[in-house]
Amino acid sequence: MSSTAPLTSPDCLFCKIVAGEVPAEVVTSTDTVVAFRDIAPQAPVHVLVAPRDHHADVAQLAAADPALLADVVRTANEVAESMADGQFRLIFNTGTHAGQSVFHVHGHVIAGASLGWTPA
């Protein structure tokens, strides 16, 4: 479970963003989650939703604190409701081969355009 003081990693960019030490365009925040715009958006709406606690990826977060993962997903939905009429894609990249470049779990809320992807 989340403690009163967030778990952090001293060299983690997203830990610094959620702590307010590195500037970001914050869309919304709660006691447990911060949502901010991606600096290299892939769609008209591209918001990253990260827990304040540091967990390297979504699998680690799910194992350590399922309630916090639920907060991340709930916040992602709220962002999509307010910015994209609730139509969105939520993506968690896990590992370098999957495209993860910051190892602090974060979901990408992608919306605002027809995404046009059909699974193979």
PDB file as gemmi writes it, atoms N, CA and C in Angstrom:
CRYST1    1.000    1.000    1.000  90.00  90.00  90.00 P 1                      
ATOM      1  N   MET A   1       0.821  -1.184   0.000  1.00  0.00           N  
ATOM      2  CA  MET A   1       0.000   0.000   0.000  1.00  0.00           C  
ATOM      3  C   MET A   1       0.861   1.242   0.000  1.00  0.00           C  
ATOM      4  N   SER A   2       0.339   2.345  -0.512  1.00  0.00           N  
ATOM      5  CA  SER A   2       1.065   3.595  -0.513  1.00  0.00           C  
ATOM      6  C   SER A   2       1.255   4.085   0.908  1.00  0.00           C  
ATOM      7  N   SER A   3       2.459   4.531   1.213  1.00  0.00           N  
ATOM      8  CA  SER A   3       2.722   5.119   2.509  1.00  0.00           C  
ATOM      9  C   SER A   3       2.415   6.608   2.454  1.00  0.00           C  
ATOM     10  N   THR A   4       2.516   7.281   3.602  1.00  0.00           N  
ATOM     11  CA  THR A   4       2.257   8.722   3.611  1.00  0.00           C  
ATOM     12  C   THR A   4       3.351   9.479   2.869  1.00  0.00           C  
ATOM     13  N   ALA A   5       4.585   8.997   2.896  1.00  0.00           N  
ATOM     14  CA  ALA A   5       5.669   9.598   2.118  1.00  0.00           C  
ATOM     15  C   ALA A   5       5.860   8.744   0.868  1.00  0.00           C  
ATOM     16  N   PRO A   6       5.805   9.367  -0.310  1.00  0.00           N  
ATOM     17  CA  PRO A   6       5.944   8.579  -1.537  1.00  0.00           C  
ATOM     18  C   PRO A   6       7.278   7.851  -1.629  1.00  0.00           C  
ATOM     19  N   LEU A   7       7.248   6.666  -2.204  1.00  0.00           N  
ATOM     20  CA  LEU A   7       8.475   5.947  -2.522  1.00  0.00           C  
ATOM     21  C   LEU A   7       9.096   6.661  -3.713  1.00  0.00           C  
ATOM     22  N   THR A   8      10.373   6.990  -3.620  1.00  0.00           N  
ATOM     23  CA  THR A   8      11.017   7.722  -4.708  1.00  0.00           C  
ATOM     24  C   THR A   8      12.343   7.083  -5.073  1.00  0.00           C  
ATOM     25  N   SER A   9      12.839   7.455  -6.237  1.00  0.00           N  
ATOM     26  CA  SER A   9      14.158   7.070  -6.707  1.00  0.00           C  
ATOM     27  C   SER A   9      14.884   8.376  -7.045  1.00  0.00           C  
ATOM     28  N   PRO A  10      16.036   8.622  -6.462  1.00  0.00           N  
ATOM     29  CA  PRO A  10      16.675   9.938  -6.574  1.00  0.00           C  
ATOM     30  C   PRO A  10      17.008  10.398  -7.992  1.00  0.00           C  
ATOM     31  N   ASP A  11      17.262   9.483  -8.907  1.00  0.00           N  
ATOM     32  CA  ASP A  11      17.618   9.878 -10.269  1.00  0.00           C  
ATOM     33  C   ASP A  11      16.458   9.773 -11.254  1.00  0.00           C  
ATOM     34  N   CYS A  12      15.268   9.507 -10.765  1.00  0.00           N  
ATOM     35  CA  CYS A  12      14.109   9.285 -11.641  1.00  0.00           C  
ATOM     36  C   CYS A  12      13.471  10.611 -12.060  1.00  0.00           C  
ATOM     37  N   LEU A  13      13.402  10.830 -13.366  1.00  0.00           N  
ATOM     38  CA  LEU A  13      12.791  12.044 -13.907  1.00  0.00           C  
ATOM     39  C   LEU A  13      11.347  12.195 -13.444  1.00  0.00           C  
ATOM     40  N   PHE A  14      10.549  11.130 -13.489  1.00  0.00           N  
ATOM     41  CA  PHE A  14       9.141  11.245 -13.127  1.00  0.00           C  
ATOM     42  C   PHE A  14       8.960  11.454 -11.625  1.00  0.00           C  
ATOM     43  N   CYS A  15       9.856  10.915 -10.794  1.00  0.00           N  
ATOM     44  CA  CYS A  15       9.796  11.227  -9.365  1.00  0.00           C  
ATOM     45  C   CYS A  15       9.987  12.724  -9.159  1.00  0.00           C  
ATOM     46  N   LYS A  16      10.894  13.307  -9.940  1.00  0.00           N  
ATOM     47  CA  LYS A  16      11.139  14.748  -9.839  1.00  0.00           C  
ATOM     48  C   LYS A  16       9.958  15.547 -10.357  1.00  0.00           C  
ATOM     49  N   ILE A  17       9.292  15.068 -11.413  1.00  0.00           N  
ATOM     50  CA  ILE A  17       8.109  15.755 -11.932  1.00  0.00           C  
ATOM     51  C   ILE A  17       6.979  15.703 -10.915  1.00  0.00           C  
ATOM     52  N   VAL A  18       6.680  14.512 -10.375  1.00  0.00           N  
ATOM     53  CA  VAL A  18       5.555  14.417  -9.434  1.00  0.00           C  
ATOM     54  C   VAL A  18       5.836  15.188  -8.139  1.00  0.00           C  
ATOM     55  N   ALA A  19       7.106  15.383  -7.796  1.00  0.00           N  
ATOM     56  CA  ALA A  19       7.469  16.160  -6.612  1.00  0.00           C  
ATOM     57  C   ALA A  19       7.477  17.665  -6.891  1.00  0.00           C  
ATOM     58  N   GLY A  20       7.327  18.048  -8.179  1.00  0.00           N  
ATOM     59  CA  GLY A  20       7.340  19.460  -8.540  1.00  0.00           C  
ATOM     60  C   GLY A  20       8.736  20.036  -8.697  1.00  0.00           C  
ATOM     61  N   GLU A  21       9.763  19.183  -8.725  1.00  0.00           N  
ATOM     62  CA  GLU A  21      11.139  19.633  -8.871  1.00  0.00           C  
ATOM     63  C   GLU A  21      11.522  19.895 -10.323  1.00  0.00           C  
ATOM     64  N   VAL A  22      10.826  19.250 -11.257  1.00  0.00           N  
ATOM     65  CA  VAL A  22      11.034  19.439 -12.698  1.00  0.00           C  
ATOM     66  C   VAL A  22       9.706  19.913 -13.268  1.00  0.00           C  
ATOM     67  N   PRO A  23       9.727  21.004 -14.052  1.00  0.00           N  
ATOM     68  CA  PRO A  23       8.460  21.523 -14.578  1.00  0.00           C  
ATOM     69  C   PRO A  23       7.799  20.575 -15.568  1.00  0.00           C  
ATOM     70  N   ALA A  24       6.476  20.570 -15.533  1.00  0.00           N  
ATOM     71  CA  ALA A  24       5.662  19.800 -16.467  1.00  0.00           C  
ATOM     72  C   ALA A  24       4.318  20.498 -16.554  1.00  0.00           C  
ATOM     73  N   GLU A  25       3.618  20.284 -17.673  1.00  0.00           N  
ATOM     74  CA  GLU A  25       2.276  20.841 -17.819  1.00  0.00           C  
ATOM     75  C   GLU A  25       1.287  19.861 -17.188  1.00  0.00           C  
ATOM     76  N   VAL A  26       1.019  20.073 -15.906  1.00  0.00           N  
ATOM     77  CA  VAL A  26       0.155  19.174 -15.145  1.00  0.00           C  
ATOM     78  C   VAL A  26      -1.298  19.406 -15.552  1.00  0.00           C  
ATOM     79  N   VAL A  27      -1.984  18.317 -15.867  1.00  0.00           N  
ATOM     80  CA  VAL A  27      -3.396  18.348 -16.238  1.00  0.00           C  
ATOM     81  C   VAL A  27      -4.261  18.190 -14.996  1.00  0.00           C  
ATOM     82  N   THR A  28      -3.879  17.267 -14.130  1.00  0.00           N  
ATOM     83  CA  THR A  28      -4.584  17.045 -12.869  1.00  0.00           C  
ATOM     84  C   THR A  28      -3.656  16.305 -11.928  1.00  0.00           C  
ATOM     85  N   SER A  29      -3.959  16.397 -10.650  1.00  0.00           N  
ATOM     86  CA  SER A  29      -3.194  15.616  -9.678  1.00  0.00           C  
ATOM     87  C   SER A  29      -4.077  15.295  -8.484  1.00  0.00           C  
ATOM     88  N   THR A  30      -3.730  14.215  -7.830  1.00  0.00           N  
ATOM     89  CA  THR A  30      -4.412  13.785  -6.610  1.00  0.00           C  
ATOM     90  C   THR A  30      -3.330  13.516  -5.569  1.00  0.00           C  
ATOM     91  N   ASP A  31      -3.735  13.005  -4.440  1.00  0.00           N  
ATOM     92  CA  ASP A  31      -2.761  12.632  -3.413  1.00  0.00           C  
ATOM     93  C   ASP A  31      -1.854  11.498  -3.868  1.00  0.00           C  
ATOM     94  N   THR A  32      -2.312  10.709  -4.852  1.00  0.00           N  
ATOM     95  CA  THR A  32      -1.566   9.516  -5.257  1.00  0.00           C  
ATOM     96  C   THR A  32      -1.050   9.529  -6.686  1.00  0.00           C  
ATOM     97  N   VAL A  33      -1.610  10.412  -7.538  1.00  0.00           N  
ATOM     98  CA  VAL A  33      -1.336  10.354  -8.983  1.00  0.00           C  
ATOM     99  C   VAL A  33      -1.157  11.763  -9.540  1.00  0.00           C  
ATOM    100  N   VAL A  34      -0.267  11.880 -10.548  1.00  0.00           N  
ATOM    101  CA  VAL A  34      -0.097  13.134 -11.284  1.00  0.00           C  
ATOM    102  C   VAL A  34      -0.241  12.822 -12.771  1.00  0.00           C  
ATOM    103  N   ALA A  35      -1.031  13.644 -13.475  1.00  0.00           N  
ATOM    104  CA  ALA A  35      -1.198  13.512 -14.926  1.00  0.00           C  
ATOM    105  C   ALA A  35      -0.648  14.767 -15.576  1.00  0.00           C  
ATOM    106  N   PHE A  36       0.217  14.573 -16.579  1.00  0.00           N  
ATOM    107  CA  PHE A  36       0.852  15.708 -17.234  1.00  0.00           C  
ATOM    108  C   PHE A  36       1.026  15.422 -18.722  1.00  0.00           C  
ATOM    109  N   ARG A  37       1.090  16.490 -19.509  1.00  0.00           N  
ATOM    110  CA  ARG A  37       1.208  16.342 -20.960  1.00  0.00           C  
ATOM    111  C   ARG A  37       2.573  15.769 -21.346  1.00  0.00           C  
ATOM    112  N   ASP A  38       2.563  14.892 -22.343  1.00  0.00           N  
ATOM    113  CA  ASP A  38       3.791  14.328 -22.886  1.00  0.00           C  
ATOM    114  C   ASP A  38       4.532  15.426 -23.649  1.00  0.00           C  
ATOM    115  N   ILE A  39       5.857  15.462 -23.536  1.00  0.00           N  
ATOM    116  CA  ILE A  39       6.631  16.506 -24.230  1.00  0.00           C  
ATOM    117  C   ILE A  39       6.786  16.216 -25.720  1.00  0.00           C  
ATOM    118  N   ALA A  40       6.496  15.007 -26.146  1.00  0.00           N  
ATOM    119  CA  ALA A  40       6.553  14.638 -27.566  1.00  0.00           C  
ATOM    120  C   ALA A  40       5.259  13.926 -27.927  1.00  0.00           C  
ATOM    121  N   PRO A  41       4.131  14.648 -27.967  1.00  0.00           N  
ATOM    122  CA  PRO A  41       2.821  13.999 -28.147  1.00  0.00           C  
ATOM    123  C   PRO A  41       2.696  13.245 -29.471  1.00  0.00           C  
ATOM    124  N   GLN A  42       2.016  12.101 -29.386  1.00  0.00           N  
ATOM    125  CA  GLN A  42       1.753  11.261 -30.548  1.00  0.00           C  
ATOM    126  C   GLN A  42       0.319  11.383 -31.045  1.00  0.00           C  
ATOM    127  N   ALA A  43      -0.473  12.228 -30.371  1.00  0.00           N  
ATOM    128  CA  ALA A  43      -1.878  12.455 -30.733  1.00  0.00           C  
ATOM    129  C   ALA A  43      -2.269  13.806 -30.142  1.00  0.00           C  
ATOM    130  N   PRO A  44      -3.406  14.367 -30.577  1.00  0.00           N  
ATOM    131  CA  PRO A  44      -3.836  15.650 -30.017  1.00  0.00           C  
ATOM    132  C   PRO A  44      -3.919  15.653 -28.488  1.00  0.00           C  
ATOM    133  N   VAL A  45      -4.348  14.545 -27.908  1.00  0.00           N  
ATOM    134  CA  VAL A  45      -4.311  14.383 -26.459  1.00  0.00           C  
ATOM    135  C   VAL A  45      -3.305  13.274 -26.169  1.00  0.00           C  
ATOM    136  N   HIS A  46      -2.242  13.629 -25.481  1.00  0.00           N  
ATOM    137  CA  HIS A  46      -1.243  12.640 -25.062  1.00  0.00           C  
ATOM    138  C   HIS A  46      -0.783  13.058 -23.675  1.00  0.00           C  
ATOM    139  N   VAL A  47      -1.374  12.415 -22.679  1.00  0.00           N  
ATOM    140  CA  VAL A  47      -1.136  12.741 -21.279  1.00  0.00           C  
ATOM    141  C   VAL A  47      -0.561  11.506 -20.596  1.00  0.00           C  
ATOM    142  N   LEU A  48       0.464  11.726 -19.770  1.00  0.00           N  
ATOM    143  CA  LEU A  48       1.057  10.651 -18.986  1.00  0.00           C  
ATOM    144  C   LEU A  48       0.460  10.682 -17.589  1.00  0.00           C  
ATOM    145  N   VAL A  49       0.073   9.519 -17.104  1.00  0.00           N  
ATOM    146  CA  VAL A  49      -0.524   9.405 -15.773  1.00  0.00           C  
ATOM    147  C   VAL A  49       0.408   8.526 -14.949  1.00  0.00           C  
ATOM    148  N   ALA A  50       1.012   9.135 -13.928  1.00  0.00           N  
ATOM    149  CA  ALA A  50       2.017   8.436 -13.128  1.00  0.00           C  
ATOM    150  C   ALA A  50       1.661   8.495 -11.644  1.00  0.00           C  
ATOM    151  N   PRO A  51       1.878   7.400 -10.936  1.00  0.00           N  
ATOM    152  CA  PRO A  51       1.682   7.454  -9.488  1.00  0.00           C  
ATOM    153  C   PRO A  51       2.801   8.266  -8.842  1.00  0.00           C  
ATOM    154  N   ARG A  52       2.503   8.848  -7.708  1.00  0.00           N  
ATOM    155  CA  ARG A  52       3.546   9.568  -6.968  1.00  0.00           C  
ATOM    156  C   ARG A  52       4.601   8.593  -6.453  1.00  0.00           C  
ATOM    157  N   ASP A  53       4.191   7.385  -6.078  1.00  0.00           N  
ATOM    158  CA  ASP A  53       5.139   6.360  -5.635  1.00  0.00           C  
ATOM    159  C   ASP A  53       5.909   5.824  -6.829  1.00  0.00           C  
ATOM    160  N   HIS A  54       7.175   5.536  -6.605  1.00  0.00           N  
ATOM    161  CA  HIS A  54       8.026   5.002  -7.662  1.00  0.00           C  
ATOM    162  C   HIS A  54       7.891   3.482  -7.729  1.00  0.00           C  
ATOM    163  N   HIS A  55       7.484   3.017  -8.906  1.00  0.00           N  
ATOM    164  CA  HIS A  55       7.497   1.599  -9.265  1.00  0.00           C  
ATOM    165  C   HIS A  55       8.000   1.576 -10.702  1.00  0.00           C  
ATOM    166  N   ALA A  56       8.882   0.654 -11.026  1.00  0.00           N  
ATOM    167  CA  ALA A  56       9.539   0.675 -12.332  1.00  0.00           C  
ATOM    168  C   ALA A  56       8.574   0.475 -13.498  1.00  0.00           C  
ATOM    169  N   ASP A  57       7.588  -0.397 -13.340  1.00  0.00           N  
ATOM    170  CA  ASP A  57       6.687  -0.668 -14.455  1.00  0.00           C  
ATOM    171  C   ASP A  57       5.324  -1.116 -13.921  1.00  0.00           C  
ATOM    172  N   VAL A  58       4.383  -1.292 -14.831  1.00  0.00           N  
ATOM    173  CA  VAL A  58       3.008  -1.602 -14.430  1.00  0.00           C  
ATOM    174  C   VAL A  58       2.899  -2.957 -13.734  1.00  0.00           C  
ATOM    175  N   ALA A  59       3.715  -3.924 -14.130  1.00  0.00           N  
ATOM    176  CA  ALA A  59       3.669  -5.236 -13.477  1.00  0.00           C  
ATOM    177  C   ALA A  59       4.120  -5.129 -12.022  1.00  0.00           C  
ATOM    178  N   GLN A  60       5.169  -4.362 -11.777  1.00  0.00           N  
ATOM    179  CA  GLN A  60       5.635  -4.175 -10.404  1.00  0.00           C  
ATOM    180  C   GLN A  60       4.590  -3.427  -9.571  1.00  0.00           C  
ATOM    181  N   LEU A  61       3.964  -2.407 -10.167  1.00  0.00           N  
ATOM    182  CA  LEU A  61       2.931  -1.666  -9.453  1.00  0.00           C  
ATOM    183  C   LEU A  61       1.747  -2.581  -9.122  1.00  0.00           C  
ATOM    184  N   ALA A  62       1.311  -3.374 -10.077  1.00  0.00           N  
ATOM    185  CA  ALA A  62       0.173  -4.273  -9.847  1.00  0.00           C  
ATOM    186  C   ALA A  62       0.461  -5.248  -8.716  1.00  0.00           C  
ATOM    187  N   ALA A  63       1.682  -5.750  -8.643  1.00  0.00           N  
ATOM    188  CA  ALA A  63       2.045  -6.692  -7.595  1.00  0.00           C  
ATOM    189  C   ALA A  63       2.159  -6.007  -6.232  1.00  0.00           C  
ATOM    190  N   ALA A  64       2.691  -4.786  -6.220  1.00  0.00           N  
ATOM    191  CA  ALA A  64       2.959  -4.095  -4.959  1.00  0.00           C  
ATOM    192  C   ALA A  64       1.753  -3.358  -4.400  1.00  0.00           C  
ATOM    193  N   ASP A  65       0.931  -2.774  -5.291  1.00  0.00           N  
ATOM    194  CA  ASP A  65      -0.138  -1.893  -4.803  1.00  0.00           C  
ATOM    195  C   ASP A  65      -1.282  -1.817  -5.826  1.00  0.00           C  
ATOM    196  N   PRO A  66      -2.118  -2.848  -5.886  1.00  0.00           N  
ATOM    197  CA  PRO A  66      -3.223  -2.852  -6.856  1.00  0.00           C  
ATOM    198  C   PRO A  66      -4.152  -1.646  -6.719  1.00  0.00           C  
ATOM    199  N   ALA A  67      -4.357  -1.154  -5.507  1.00  0.00           N  
ATOM    200  CA  ALA A  67      -5.230   0.009  -5.323  1.00  0.00           C  
ATOM    201  C   ALA A  67      -4.633   1.252  -5.977  1.00  0.00           C  
ATOM    202  N   LEU A  68      -3.324   1.384  -5.928  1.00  0.00           N  
ATOM    203  CA  LEU A  68      -2.674   2.519  -6.587  1.00  0.00           C  
ATOM    204  C   LEU A  68      -2.787   2.393  -8.106  1.00  0.00           C  
ATOM    205  N   LEU A  69      -2.665   1.181  -8.635  1.00  0.00           N  
ATOM    206  CA  LEU A  69      -2.874   0.975 -10.072  1.00  0.00           C  
ATOM    207  C   LEU A  69      -4.298   1.374 -10.457  1.00  0.00           C  
ATOM    208  N   ALA A  70      -5.258   1.033  -9.615  1.00  0.00           N  
ATOM    209  CA  ALA A  70      -6.644   1.440  -9.873  1.00  0.00           C  
ATOM    210  C   ALA A  70      -6.765   2.961  -9.880  1.00  0.00           C  
ATOM    211  N   ASP A  71      -6.044   3.653  -9.001  1.00  0.00           N  
ATOM    212  CA  ASP A  71      -6.048   5.124  -9.001  1.00  0.00           C  
ATOM    213  C   ASP A  71      -5.494   5.675 -10.308  1.00  0.00           C  
ATOM    214  N   VAL A  72      -4.430   5.054 -10.817  1.00  0.00           N  
ATOM    215  CA  VAL A  72      -3.835   5.495 -12.083  1.00  0.00           C  
ATOM    216  C   VAL A  72      -4.862   5.351 -13.210  1.00  0.00           C  
ATOM    217  N   VAL A  73      -5.519   4.204 -13.271  1.00  0.00           N  
ATOM    218  CA  VAL A  73      -6.506   3.960 -14.329  1.00  0.00           C  
ATOM    219  C   VAL A  73      -7.709   4.892 -14.175  1.00  0.00           C  
ATOM    220  N   ARG A  74      -8.168   5.087 -12.954  1.00  0.00           N  
ATOM    221  CA  ARG A  74      -9.292   6.000 -12.696  1.00  0.00           C  
ATOM    222  C   ARG A  74      -8.935   7.430 -13.140  1.00  0.00           C  
ATOM    223  N   THR A  75      -7.729   7.871 -12.827  1.00  0.00           N  
ATOM    224  CA  THR A  75      -7.299   9.212 -13.225  1.00  0.00           C  
ATOM    225  C   THR A  75      -7.175   9.298 -14.745  1.00  0.00           C  
ATOM    226  N   ALA A  76      -6.683   8.256 -15.379  1.00  0.00           N  
ATOM    227  CA  ALA A  76      -6.602   8.237 -16.841  1.00  0.00           C  
ATOM    228  C   ALA A  76      -7.987   8.397 -17.450  1.00  0.00           C  
ATOM    229  N   ASN A  77      -8.965   7.718 -16.897  1.00  0.00           N  
ATOM    230  CA  ASN A  77     -10.336   7.839 -17.389  1.00  0.00           C  
ATOM    231  C   ASN A  77     -10.867   9.255 -17.187  1.00  0.00           C  
ATOM    232  N   GLU A  78     -10.596   9.852 -16.039  1.00  0.00           N  
ATOM    233  CA  GLU A  78     -11.037  11.223 -15.779  1.00  0.00           C  
ATOM    234  C   GLU A  78     -10.406  12.206 -16.760  1.00  0.00           C  
ATOM    235  N   VAL A  79      -9.127  12.017 -17.063  1.00  0.00           N  
ATOM    236  CA  VAL A  79      -8.447  12.856 -18.058  1.00  0.00           C  
ATOM    237  C   VAL A  79      -9.138  12.703 -19.409  1.00  0.00           C  
ATOM    238  N   ALA A  80      -9.391  11.459 -19.795  1.00  0.00           N  
ATOM    239  CA  ALA A  80     -10.039  11.214 -21.091  1.00  0.00           C  
ATOM    240  C   ALA A  80     -11.452  11.783 -21.133  1.00  0.00           C  
ATOM    241  N   GLU A  81     -12.189  11.668 -20.042  1.00  0.00           N  
ATOM    242  CA  GLU A  81     -13.539  12.243 -19.992  1.00  0.00           C  
ATOM    243  C   GLU A  81     -13.490  13.753 -20.198  1.00  0.00           C  
ATOM    244  N   SER A  82     -12.524  14.416 -19.580  1.00  0.00           N  
ATOM    245  CA  SER A  82     -12.461  15.874 -19.662  1.00  0.00           C  
ATOM    246  C   SER A  82     -11.822  16.383 -20.948  1.00  0.00           C  
ATOM    247  N   MET A  83     -10.972  15.595 -21.576  1.00  0.00           N  
ATOM    248  CA  MET A  83     -10.222  16.084 -22.739  1.00  0.00           C  
ATOM    249  C   MET A  83     -10.608  15.427 -24.053  1.00  0.00           C  
ATOM    250  N   ALA A  84     -11.295  14.280 -24.008  1.00  0.00           N  
ATOM    251  CA  ALA A  84     -11.529  13.534 -25.242  1.00  0.00           C  
ATOM    252  C   ALA A  84     -12.849  12.780 -25.230  1.00  0.00           C  
ATOM    253  N   ASP A  85     -13.860  13.301 -24.550  1.00  0.00           N  
ATOM    254  CA  ASP A  85     -15.178  12.681 -24.521  1.00  0.00           C  
ATOM    255  C   ASP A  85     -15.146  11.206 -24.120  1.00  0.00           C  
ATOM    256  N   GLY A  86     -14.143  10.820 -23.334  1.00  0.00           N  
ATOM    257  CA  GLY A  86     -14.082   9.458 -22.820  1.00  0.00           C  
ATOM    258  C   GLY A  86     -13.614   8.409 -23.801  1.00  0.00           C  
ATOM    259  N   GLN A  87     -13.216   8.812 -25.001  1.00  0.00           N  
ATOM    260  CA  GLN A  87     -12.713   7.851 -25.984  1.00  0.00           C  
ATOM    261  C   GLN A  87     -11.194   7.949 -25.999  1.00  0.00           C  
ATOM    262  N   PHE A  88     -10.540   6.861 -25.608  1.00  0.00           N  
ATOM    263  CA  PHE A  88      -9.094   6.930 -25.470  1.00  0.00           C  
ATOM    264  C   PHE A  88      -8.459   5.554 -25.520  1.00  0.00           C  
ATOM    265  N   ARG A  89      -7.167   5.572 -25.668  1.00  0.00           N  
ATOM    266  CA  ARG A  89      -6.351   4.374 -25.553  1.00  0.00           C  
ATOM    267  C   ARG A  89      -5.447   4.607 -24.348  1.00  0.00           C  
ATOM    268  N   LEU A  90      -5.293   3.603 -23.495  1.00  0.00           N  
ATOM    269  CA  LEU A  90      -4.397   3.683 -22.348  1.00  0.00           C  
ATOM    270  C   LEU A  90      -3.301   2.647 -22.557  1.00  0.00           C  
ATOM    271  N   ILE A  91      -2.060   3.125 -22.637  1.00  0.00           N  
ATOM    272  CA  ILE A  91      -0.927   2.256 -22.956  1.00  0.00           C  
ATOM    273  C   ILE A  91       0.095   2.304 -21.830  1.00  0.00           C  
ATOM    274  N   PHE A  92       0.522   1.126 -21.385  1.00  0.00           N  
ATOM    275  CA  PHE A  92       1.631   1.003 -20.447  1.00  0.00           C  
ATOM    276  C   PHE A  92       2.747   0.250 -21.170  1.00  0.00           C  
ATOM    277  N   ASN A  93       3.865   0.892 -21.386  1.00  0.00           N  
ATOM    278  CA  ASN A  93       5.031   0.223 -21.960  1.00  0.00           C  
ATOM    279  C   ASN A  93       5.833  -0.372 -20.810  1.00  0.00           C  
ATOM    280  N   THR A  94       6.229  -1.633 -20.961  1.00  0.00           N  
ATOM    281  CA  THR A  94       6.986  -2.314 -19.914  1.00  0.00           C  
ATOM    282  C   THR A  94       8.236  -2.915 -20.530  1.00  0.00           C  
ATOM    283  N   GLY A  95       9.383  -2.328 -20.222  1.00  0.00           N  
ATOM    284  CA  GLY A  95      10.667  -2.794 -20.737  1.00  0.00           C  
ATOM    285  C   GLY A  95      11.110  -2.023 -21.973  1.00  0.00           C  
ATOM    286  N   THR A  96      12.400  -2.023 -22.198  1.00  0.00           N  
ATOM    287  CA  THR A  96      12.966  -1.253 -23.312  1.00  0.00           C  
ATOM    288  C   THR A  96      12.468  -1.747 -24.671  1.00  0.00           C  
ATOM    289  N   HIS A  97      12.305  -3.052 -24.829  1.00  0.00           N  
ATOM    290  CA  HIS A  97      11.840  -3.578 -26.116  1.00  0.00           C  
ATOM    291  C   HIS A  97      10.393  -3.186 -26.406  1.00  0.00           C  
ATOM    292  N   ALA A  98       9.651  -2.824 -25.367  1.00  0.00           N  
ATOM    293  CA  ALA A  98       8.261  -2.383 -25.537  1.00  0.00           C  
ATOM    294  C   ALA A  98       8.166  -0.866 -25.655  1.00  0.00           C  
ATOM    295  N   GLY A  99       9.311  -0.180 -25.600  1.00  0.00           N  
ATOM    296  CA  GLY A  99       9.316   1.263 -25.775  1.00  0.00           C  
ATOM    297  C   GLY A  99       9.384   2.062 -24.489  1.00  0.00           C  
ATOM    298  N   GLN A 100       9.568   1.405 -23.340  1.00  0.00           N  
ATOM    299  CA  GLN A 100       9.661   2.155 -22.088  1.00  0.00           C  
ATOM    300  C   GLN A 100      11.022   2.829 -22.017  1.00  0.00           C  
ATOM    301  N   SER A 101      11.018   4.148 -21.802  1.00  0.00           N  
ATOM    302  CA  SER A 101      12.278   4.887 -21.704  1.00  0.00           C  
ATOM    303  C   SER A 101      12.469   5.542 -20.338  1.00  0.00           C  
ATOM    304  N   VAL A 102      11.387   5.725 -19.591  1.00  0.00           N  
ATOM    305  CA  VAL A 102      11.469   6.219 -18.215  1.00  0.00           C  
ATOM    306  C   VAL A 102      10.933   5.101 -17.331  1.00  0.00           C  
ATOM    307  N   PHE A 103      11.752   4.640 -16.406  1.00  0.00           N  
ATOM    308  CA  PHE A 103      11.394   3.473 -15.613  1.00  0.00           C  
ATOM    309  C   PHE A 103      10.733   3.872 -14.287  1.00  0.00           C  
ATOM    310  N   HIS A 104       9.653   4.619 -14.457  1.00  0.00           N  
ATOM    311  CA  HIS A 104       8.694   4.966 -13.404  1.00  0.00           C  
ATOM    312  C   HIS A 104       7.356   4.720 -14.091  1.00  0.00           C  
ATOM    313  N   VAL A 105       6.591   3.773 -13.601  1.00  0.00           N  
ATOM    314  CA  VAL A 105       5.357   3.378 -14.284  1.00  0.00           C  
ATOM    315  C   VAL A 105       4.518   4.600 -14.638  1.00  0.00           C  
ATOM    316  N   HIS A 106       4.001   4.592 -15.856  1.00  0.00           N  
ATOM    317  CA  HIS A 106       3.106   5.654 -16.315  1.00  0.00           C  
ATOM    318  C   HIS A 106       2.271   5.122 -17.466  1.00  0.00           C  
ATOM    319  N   GLY A 107       1.006   5.514 -17.458  1.00  0.00           N  
ATOM    320  CA  GLY A 107       0.114   5.167 -18.550  1.00  0.00           C  
ATOM    321  C   GLY A 107       0.032   6.340 -19.503  1.00  0.00           C  
ATOM    322  N   HIS A 108       0.014   6.045 -20.795  1.00  0.00           N  
ATOM    323  CA  HIS A 108      -0.159   7.062 -21.831  1.00  0.00           C  
ATOM    324  C   HIS A 108      -1.640   7.119 -22.195  1.00  0.00           C  
ATOM    325  N   VAL A 109      -2.286   8.245 -21.949  1.00  0.00           N  
ATOM    326  CA  VAL A 109      -3.652   8.470 -22.417  1.00  0.00           C  
ATOM    327  C   VAL A 109      -3.517   9.086 -23.798  1.00  0.00           C  
ATOM    328  N   ILE A 110      -3.938   8.344 -24.817  1.00  0.00           N  
ATOM    329  CA  ILE A 110      -3.838   8.769 -26.208  1.00  0.00           C  
ATOM    330  C   ILE A 110      -5.267   8.947 -26.729  1.00  0.00           C  
ATOM    331  N   ALA A 111      -5.561  10.145 -27.259  1.00  0.00           N  
ATOM    332  CA  ALA A 111      -6.933  10.402 -27.713  1.00  0.00           C  
ATOM    333  C   ALA A 111      -6.959  11.654 -28.593  1.00  0.00           C  
ATOM    334  N   GLY A 112      -8.162  12.019 -28.997  1.00  0.00           N  
ATOM    335  CA  GLY A 112      -8.359  13.244 -29.736  1.00  0.00           C  
ATOM    336  C   GLY A 112      -8.306  13.101 -31.238  1.00  0.00           C  
ATOM    337  N   ALA A 113      -8.135  11.896 -31.717  1.00  0.00           N  
ATOM    338  CA  ALA A 113      -8.123  11.623 -33.153  1.00  0.00           C  
ATOM    339  C   ALA A 113      -8.525  10.164 -33.345  1.00  0.00           C  
ATOM    340  N   SER A 114      -8.946   9.832 -34.553  1.00  0.00           N  
ATOM    341  CA  SER A 114      -9.224   8.444 -34.846  1.00  0.00           C  
ATOM    342  C   SER A 114      -7.886   7.690 -34.828  1.00  0.00           C  
ATOM    343  N   LEU A 115      -7.772   6.703 -33.963  1.00  0.00           N  
ATOM    344  CA  LEU A 115      -6.494   6.023 -33.789  1.00  0.00           C  
ATOM    345  C   LEU A 115      -6.295   4.918 -34.812  1.00  0.00           C  
ATOM    346  N   GLY A 116      -7.380   4.437 -35.384  1.00  0.00           N  
ATOM    347  CA  GLY A 116      -7.319   3.542 -36.539  1.00  0.00           C  
ATOM    348  C   GLY A 116      -6.476   2.308 -36.436  1.00  0.00           C  
ATOM    349  N   TRP A 117      -6.350   1.723 -35.266  1.00  0.00           N  
ATOM    350  CA  TRP A 117      -5.558   0.509 -35.115  1.00  0.00           C  
ATOM    351  C   TRP A 117      -6.474  -0.686 -35.012  1.00  0.00           C  
ATOM    352  N   THR A 118      -6.147  -1.721 -35.778  1.00  0.00           N  
ATOM    353  CA  THR A 118      -6.898  -2.966 -35.726  1.00  0.00           C  
ATOM    354  C   THR A 118      -5.937  -4.068 -35.345  1.00  0.00           C  
ATOM    355  N   PRO A 119      -6.242  -4.847 -34.314  1.00  0.00           N  
ATOM    356  CA  PRO A 119      -5.325  -5.916 -33.912  1.00  0.00           C  
ATOM    357  C   PRO A 119      -5.192  -6.949 -35.014  1.00  0.00           C  
ATOM    358  N   ALA A 120      -4.024  -7.545 -35.087  1.00  0.00           N  
ATOM    359  CA  ALA A 120      -3.737  -8.568 -36.110  1.00  0.00           C  
ATOM    360  C   ALA A 120      -4.372  -9.884 -35.737  1.00  0.00           C  
TER     361      ALA A 120                                                      
END                                                                             
